[in-house]
């Protein structure tokens, strides 16, 4: 794929070497299309949305509405009003925990999450459980890092009213059988939130096909800017839920005696939103559409296979997370060498990877490792970059031999 | 400075040796002082045990846990340095070492004050790793000052 020239940052050098950027699961680099659109908007089009009677404000409002519509298409939602702009996936999950969970879950009710959740899809639910006297149940994974679907099904009980589960694991790469999970959960009467932060960059998301109640992701992981994310929610939920934050833009009318709230999505978007970032996110949607999911899948899967092969040959290297269905991400450990030392040596070779617990301490505990090194690939990565990674890991082995 | 030199300065042979064969590694059952050193960012996690006699002398010091080469070798070398010293000396050396790792610029005196531990100076080129080098010493200060 000829896409590297679209990403100015990929031309950078780090520690005197060509940058090999393999930390895409943390955040992706930005194409010029996104950077330029945001700059253009700030230079020549910027004004607040909703409030102004003047032309530029109306144009800003229209641009943001168009991004909401593009986002609707991106996840194939039925209506644009089912798309809420948040600060990111984390805020989206917190919003659902606060506005749906706090309102509809009662003492003694149960929430199911999985063992592979990112802390951001674990801690909000844990806090809600403590606050409301709910029970948090955890669906286990096997040693390949796959969710045990049978065990999950067994956990579904009469009082299970909510399931929060990741589509793709950020620490293991596992793609969960989310459609079956949703079906089972609905059968048991539970609503489902899918954390799509790691899925949206790699898979075509179709919320109507999945039939999920909520779906969320972050803009900065799909080649858009930081500070903006998306929550999809079924219209009937969004209408029934309480607001998340209170302030301007989310009201219908305000009086000292009584305030009535706007309809979704405005009801959940108090205050001036991240206008510039929303515009940038729109450019990212356009860019991804131009590249196309087929091309993205083909390239990323090929890279994943190539890298898995190459890394497996390295003596003392163990891949953590070997699920049948995986996104293009490889967590690994080297015998007797701490991931942080791997990260430091690779950094000196110009290679950016992640070393740590990836905000998934329960996953680390399952695999009995304190941390892992993680190389995560985007469609702009190349075989040559995988080769550079392998070469650098051999250097690590040399130093620590 | 080239990248190779930087890495060589970081991972010096002595440091690698202490990482491979940490000294005084294990739990101390009759410890009088204990501290836990944990860096949540990278997961480095150590338990520090000291047996200090009535005269304030460190009779025995051990550690256990897991972490990167820098944190482990630093903890290991710390234990070899402190056995037989008294608590006040340990505290003083700890403060010197943490200063040595974190000060913007080092004087000749700063280097002399830490003796052989100055081989950790290479870590200063890697700001995110400084905490690895100071983790065990920070735990030591907590243990001897009871904080």
HADDOCK unambig.tbl for C-alpha pairs under 7 A between the chains (distance, minus, plus):
assign (segid A and resid 338 and name CA) (segid B and resid 67 and name CA) 6.50 0.50 0.50
assign (segid A and resid 338 and name CA) (segid B and resid 68 and name CA) 4.82 0.50 0.50
assign (segid A and resid 338 and name CA) (segid B and resid 69 and name CA) 6.85 0.50 0.50
assign (segid A and resid 340 and name CA) (segid B and resid 68 and name CA) 6.11 0.50 0.50
assign (segid A and resid 341 and name CA) (segid B and resid 68 and name CA) 6.16 0.50 0.50
assign (segid A and resid 341 and name CA) (segid B and resid 69 and name CA) 6.72 0.50 0.50
assign (segid A and resid 348 and name CA) (segid B and resid 3 and name CA) 6.02 0.50 0.50
assign (segid A and resid 356 and name CA) (segid B and resid 42 and name CA) 5.12 0.50 0.50
assign (segid A and resid 356 and name CA) (segid B and resid 43 and name CA) 6.91 0.50 0.50
assign (segid A and resid 370 and name CA) (segid B and resid 43 and name CA) 6.05 0.50 0.50
assign (segid A and resid 371 and name CA) (segid B and resid 43 and name CA) 6.77 0.50 0.50
assign (segid A and resid 400 and name CA) (segid B and resid 16 and name CA) 6.98 0.50 0.50
